[in-house]
Amino acid sequence: MKEIRIQGGKGLFGEIDIQGAKNSILPVLAATILCGGECVIHNCPNLSDVDTSVRILRNLGCSCSVEGNTVTVNSRDINCCEIPDDLMREMRSSIVFLGAILARCGKAVLSSPGGCELGPRPIDLHLSSLKRMGVSIKEEHGMLSCTCESRIKGETINLCFPSVGATENIILAAATADGITTINNAAKEPEISDLADFLNSAGARIYGAGSDTIVIHGVEKLHGTNHSIIPDRIVAATYMAAAVMNGGEIKLKNVMPSNMVSLLWAFNECGCKTEVNCRSITVKSNGELKRIPTVRSLVYPGFPTDAGPILISMLSISKGTSVFVENIFESRYKYIDELKRFGAKIKTEGKVAVIEGVRKLSAANVRCTDLRGGAALVLAGLVAEGETKISEIHHIERGYDDIVGTLSSVGAIISQE
Ligand code: EPZ
């Protein structure tokens, strides 16, 4: 079984080009279904979730080719509207294909995505919004059978929670709908803006992405386009933490600091120095970290839930005690038992994690429980004395493009067996 091995304690120095954002490429690949022509997407990260999305597109009848970090998709010859169960189970975020398949084909059949390592992942906001837009949905035997007799119709949708996925599905259904769709209390994440930029370059008329009110004027047809995916802000935070925890200096290139304000606040509160330019961030530290005031995960532009495990790993070796409150997902602390095997002193109670910093961590054999929890274990291994072995690394491969090669390039003693 594949595992990552790390000899901890090495300072990290050098430059890292940050990969394209996983949570942007996935909805953009779904959006190519609407275009009916050739789409060329640059800065696409090499991830298992991208592989799964490409297989879904090919299953629908799209032609897809991947060359390095460029994916070319042509959805002209779509001939299927079903996502097989195995692909849905491989990647629950395949639900974001629903709106696009419905808009293009008038029907869609997929299995309910179910929960994941972070707890139950309901899709009630997705389904209730699509129903309001004229889609009829039958949920039985774990399957979703969706049909729309005529063209999807524009509607005003008030989201009770600014769900990222639901906002994306509504945008994908509304781009070629009949009439105007207004999303109130929409998610404001940068990945939503990237999706809107992609669709507008293909002929859509989407206004207000990045704010809590998005207005989509449905158009008859979209066309092929070229697009470059925005950088992954969570991956950027991961490598910043690696530099800060071990002492060293790393320059992150191709980042968008304007999307990372809450993350930069946390790093500066920990006492590390950051030099921010328009497309790069240089972070340096002597490895001495301070505790920080209570951090609560919030929807954007608040502190992102996906960076919680990264921050908690970093705080595990800070001076003093910090508190983190996870407000977005029900059970995002499964990795903490593994983190404690390094000697971290962390107590969790419901949404709250109390992190009592320790002077040093010692190497351990651990296993990943989820994507960002796995990244937290890598960070701990980089600073722990001795050799750490990390198994179940398929979780990490979902969201990090060659994390071993990237960390090796800045001096980490890390390998994958
Ligand atoms: C997206 O998940 C991201 N995934 C997640 O990243 C990220 O953590 C999350 O947004 C929050 O930023 C992708 O973009 C592929 P939500 P999503 O809908 O869309 C509840 C990672 O590690 N909810 O904003 O599923 C839900 O239970 C992943 O990269 C409903 O109740 O997030 C959760 O508590 C993990 N009903 C909260 O909203 C719904 O219909 C946030 O969910 C939908 C969501």
Boltz pocket constraint, residues with backbone or C-beta under 6 A from the ligand:
constraints:
  - pocket:
      binder: B
      contacts: [[A, 22], [A, 23], [A, 24], [A, 26], [A, 93], [A, 120], [A, 121], [A, 122], [A, 123], [A, 124], [A, 125], [A, 126], [A, 127], [A, 161], [A, 162], [A, 163], [A, 164], [A, 165], [A, 166], [A, 187], [A, 305], [A, 306], [A, 327], [A, 328], [A, 329], [A, 330], [A, 371], [A, 372], [A, 399]]
      max_distance: 6.0
